[in-house]
């Protein structure tokens, strides 16, 4: 999971991704679970749980 085109830090374990552009992809909801990170299956954006997060 290191070749992600974009890494987004978040405070929640559940995130929504739509590709981030006007021509993105359908909105999907992703759950990081215990890993603290998740890769979007459509656009390969990497979402990581912020170290300061209470989640």
DSSP file (Angstrom, degrees, kcal/mol; ACC not computed):
  #  RESIDUE AA STRUCTURE BP1 BP2  ACC     N-H-->O    O-->H-N    N-H-->O    O-->H-N    TCO  KAPPA ALPHA  PHI   PSI    X-CA   Y-CA   Z-CA
    1    1 A X              0   0    0      0, 0.0     3,-0.3     0, 0.0    37,-0.1   0.000 360.0 360.0 360.0  31.8    0.0    0.0    0.0
    2    2 A X        +     0   0    0      1,-0.2    44,-0.0     3,-0.0     0, 0.0   0.580 360.0  69.5-104.5 -11.2    2.8    2.4   -0.6
    3    3 A X        +     0   0    0      3,-0.0    -1,-0.2     2,-0.0     2,-0.1   0.035  66.7 142.6 -95.6  27.1    2.3    3.2   -4.3
    4    4 A X        -     0   0    0     -3,-0.3    41,-0.2     1,-0.1     3,-0.1  -0.423  52.7-139.0 -69.4 139.6   -0.9    5.2   -3.7
    5    5 A X  S    S+     0   0    0     39,-0.4     2,-0.3    38,-0.3    -1,-0.1   0.758  88.8  14.9 -69.4 -23.0   -1.3    8.3   -5.9
    6    6 A X        -     0   0    0     38,-0.4    40,-3.0     2,-0.0     2,-0.5  -0.983  66.3-152.4-152.3 137.6   -2.6   10.2   -2.9
    7    7 A X  E     -a   46   0A   0     -2,-0.3     2,-0.5    38,-0.2    40,-0.2  -0.961  12.8-166.9-115.0 129.3   -2.6    9.7    0.9
    8    8 A X  E     -a   47   0A   0     38,-3.2    40,-2.5    -2,-0.5     2,-0.4  -0.966   9.5-148.5-120.4 122.7   -5.4   11.2    3.0
    9    9 A X  E     +a   48   0A   0     -2,-0.5     2,-0.3    38,-0.2    40,-0.2  -0.721  24.4 176.8 -88.6 137.9   -5.2   11.4    6.8
   10   10 A X  E     -a   49   0A   0     38,-2.4    40,-3.2    -2,-0.4    43,-0.2  -0.934  37.9-139.0-140.3 160.9   -8.5   11.1    8.6
   11   11 A X  S    S+     0   0    0     -2,-0.3    44,-0.4    38,-0.2     2,-0.3   0.410  84.5  68.4 -98.3  -0.5   -9.8   11.0   12.2
   12   12 A X  S    S-     0   0    0      1,-0.1    38,-0.1    41,-0.1    -2,-0.1  -0.883  71.4-139.3-122.1 152.5  -12.5    8.3   11.5
   13   13 A X  S    S+     0   0    0     -2,-0.3    19,-3.1     1,-0.1     2,-0.5   0.639  92.5  64.6 -83.5 -14.4  -12.2    4.6   10.6
   14   14 A X  E     +C   31   0B   0     17,-0.2     2,-0.3    18,-0.1    17,-0.2  -0.948  69.5 175.0-110.4 126.7  -15.0    4.8    8.1
   15   15 A X  E     -C   30   0B   0     15,-2.8    15,-3.0    -2,-0.5     2,-0.4  -0.869  24.1-137.3-128.2 160.0  -14.3    7.0    5.0
   16   16 A X  E     -C   29   0B   0     -2,-0.3     2,-0.4    13,-0.2    13,-0.2  -0.947  19.0-171.8-116.1 139.0  -16.1    7.9    1.8
   17   17 A X  E     +C   28   0B   0     11,-2.5    11,-2.4    -2,-0.4    25,-0.0  -0.998  21.3 166.5-133.6 134.9  -14.2    8.1   -1.5
   18   18 A X        -     0   0    0     -2,-0.4     7,-2.1     9,-0.2     3,-0.4   0.156  68.8 -93.2-126.9  15.4  -15.5    9.3   -4.9
   19   19 A X        -     0   0    0      5,-0.3     3,-0.1     1,-0.2     4,-0.1   0.161  50.6-109.1  91.6 -18.4  -12.2    9.7   -6.7
   20   20 A X  S    S+     0   0    0      1,-0.2     2,-0.3     5,-0.2    -1,-0.2   0.453  88.5  84.5  78.8  -0.1  -11.8   13.3   -5.8
   21   21 A X  S >  S-     0   0    0     -3,-0.4     3,-1.7     1,-0.1    -1,-0.2  -0.840  90.3-104.8-129.9 169.0  -12.4   14.7   -9.2
   22   22 A X  T 3  S+     0   0    0      1,-0.3    -2,-0.1    -2,-0.3    -1,-0.1   0.851 125.5  42.0 -59.7 -34.6  -15.4   15.6  -11.4
   23   23 A X  T 3  S+     0   0    0     -4,-0.1    -1,-0.3    -3,-0.0    -4,-0.0  -0.150  91.9 125.3-103.5  36.6  -14.8   12.4  -13.4
   24   24 A X    <   -     0   0    0     -3,-1.7    -5,-0.3     1,-0.2     2,-0.3   0.692  61.4 -88.8 -66.6-129.0  -14.1   10.3  -10.3
   25   25 A X        -     0   0    0     -7,-2.1    -1,-0.2    -4,-0.1    -5,-0.2  -0.872  52.7 -61.2-143.0 172.6  -16.0    7.1   -9.5
   26   26 A X        -     0   0    0     -2,-0.3     2,-0.2     1,-0.1    -9,-0.1  -0.296  66.8 -96.7 -58.0 144.4  -19.1    6.1   -7.7
   27   27 A X        -     0   0    0     -9,-0.1     2,-0.3   -11,-0.1    -9,-0.2  -0.431  47.6-174.5 -64.8 132.4  -19.0    7.0   -4.0
   28   28 A X  E     -C   17   0B   0    -11,-2.4   -11,-2.5    -2,-0.2     2,-0.5  -0.954  19.8-137.9-127.7 149.5  -17.9    4.1   -1.8
   29   29 A X  E     -C   16   0B   0     -2,-0.3     2,-0.4   -13,-0.2   -13,-0.2  -0.933  22.8-168.0-108.8 129.0  -17.7    3.8    1.9
   30   30 A X  E     -C   15   0B   0    -15,-3.0   -15,-2.8    -2,-0.5     2,-0.5  -0.923  11.2-151.4-122.0 140.9  -14.6    2.0    3.3
   31   31 A X  E     -C   14   0B   0     -2,-0.4   -17,-0.2   -17,-0.2     6,-0.1  -0.956   3.3-158.4-114.8 125.4  -13.8    0.8    6.8
   32   32 A X    > > -     0   0    0    -19,-3.1     3,-1.3    -2,-0.5     5,-0.5   0.716  24.8-172.2 -73.8 -21.8  -10.2    0.6    8.0
   33   33 A X  T 3 5 -     0   0    0    -20,-0.3     3,-0.4     1,-0.2    -1,-0.2  -0.360  62.2 -30.4  61.9-142.8  -10.9   -1.9   10.7
   34   34 A X  T 3 5S+     0   0    0      1,-0.2    -1,-0.2     2,-0.1    -2,-0.1   0.568 127.5  77.9 -84.7 -10.0   -8.0   -2.5   13.0
   35   35 A X  T < 5S-     0   0    0     -3,-1.3    -1,-0.2     2,-0.2    -2,-0.2   0.817  87.5-139.9 -71.0 -31.3   -5.4   -1.8   10.2
   36   36 A X  T   5S+     0   0    0     -4,-0.5    13,-2.9    -3,-0.4     2,-0.3   0.612  75.2  66.7  78.7  11.2   -5.7    2.0   10.4
   37   37 A X  E   < -B   48   0A   0     -5,-0.5     2,-0.3    11,-0.2    11,-0.2  -0.981  55.1-175.7-158.9 153.1   -5.4    2.2    6.7
   38   38 A X  E     -B   47   0A   0      9,-2.3     9,-3.0    -2,-0.3     2,-0.5  -0.987  17.9-139.6-152.3 142.3   -7.5    1.3    3.6
   39   39 A X  E     -B   46   0A   0     -2,-0.3     2,-0.3     7,-0.2     7,-0.2  -0.897  27.3-119.8-105.1 129.1   -6.8    1.6   -0.2
   40   40 A X     >  -     0   0    0      5,-2.7     4,-1.7    -2,-0.5     5,-0.0  -0.517  15.6-145.6 -67.8 127.6   -9.7    2.6   -2.4
   41   41 A X  T  4 S+     0   0    0     -2,-0.3    -1,-0.2     1,-0.2    -2,-0.0   0.689  94.0  45.8 -70.1 -17.2  -10.4   -0.2   -4.9
   42   42 A X  T  4 S+     0   0    0    -16,-0.1    -1,-0.2     3,-0.1    -2,-0.0   0.920 131.7   9.2 -88.3 -52.4  -11.4    2.2   -7.6
   43   43 A X  T  4 S-     0   0    0      2,-0.1   -38,-0.3   -18,-0.0    -2,-0.2   0.450  90.3-122.7-115.5  -2.5   -8.7    5.0   -7.6
   44   44 A X     <  +     0   0    0     -4,-1.7   -38,-0.4     1,-0.2   -39,-0.4   0.664  50.9 160.0  67.4  18.9   -6.1    3.6   -5.2
   45   45 A X        -     0   0    0    -41,-0.2    -5,-2.7   -40,-0.1     2,-0.6  -0.522  35.8-134.8 -65.7 139.5   -6.2    6.6   -2.8
   46   46 A X  E     -aB   7  39A   0    -40,-3.0   -38,-3.2    -7,-0.2     2,-0.5  -0.883  16.5-163.5-102.4 123.7   -4.8    5.6    0.5
   47   47 A X  E     -aB   8  38A   0     -9,-3.0    -9,-2.3    -2,-0.6     2,-0.4  -0.922  11.3-175.7-105.7 127.6   -6.7    6.6    3.6
   48   48 A X  E     -aB   9  37A   0    -40,-2.5   -38,-2.4    -2,-0.5     2,-0.4  -0.951  29.2-113.4-125.8 145.0   -4.8    6.4    6.9
   49   49 A X  E     -a   10   0A   0    -13,-2.9   -38,-0.2    -2,-0.4   -40,-0.1  -0.615  38.5-115.5 -76.1 128.2   -5.9    7.0   10.5
   50   50 A X    >   -     0   0    0    -40,-3.2     3,-2.0    -2,-0.4    -1,-0.1  -0.363  16.6-126.5 -64.1 140.2   -4.3   10.1   11.9
   51   51 A X  T 3  S+     0   0    0      1,-0.3    -1,-0.1    -2,-0.1    -2,-0.0   0.803 110.5  54.5 -58.9 -28.6   -2.0    9.4   14.9
   52   52 A X  T 3  S+     0   0    0      2,-0.0    -1,-0.3     0, 0.0    -2,-0.1   0.425  84.5 120.5 -85.1   2.0   -4.0   11.9   17.0
   53   53 A X    <   -     0   0    0     -3,-2.0   -41,-0.1   -43,-0.2   -42,-0.1  -0.345  57.0-151.2 -70.5 145.2   -7.3   10.3   16.3
   54   54 A X              0   0    0    -43,-0.2    -1,-0.1     1,-0.2   -42,-0.1   0.496 360.0 360.0 -88.9  -5.8   -9.4    8.9   19.1
   55   55 A X              0   0    0    -44,-0.4    -1,-0.2     0, 0.0    -2,-0.0   0.482 360.0 360.0 -69.1 360.0  -10.9    6.2   16.9
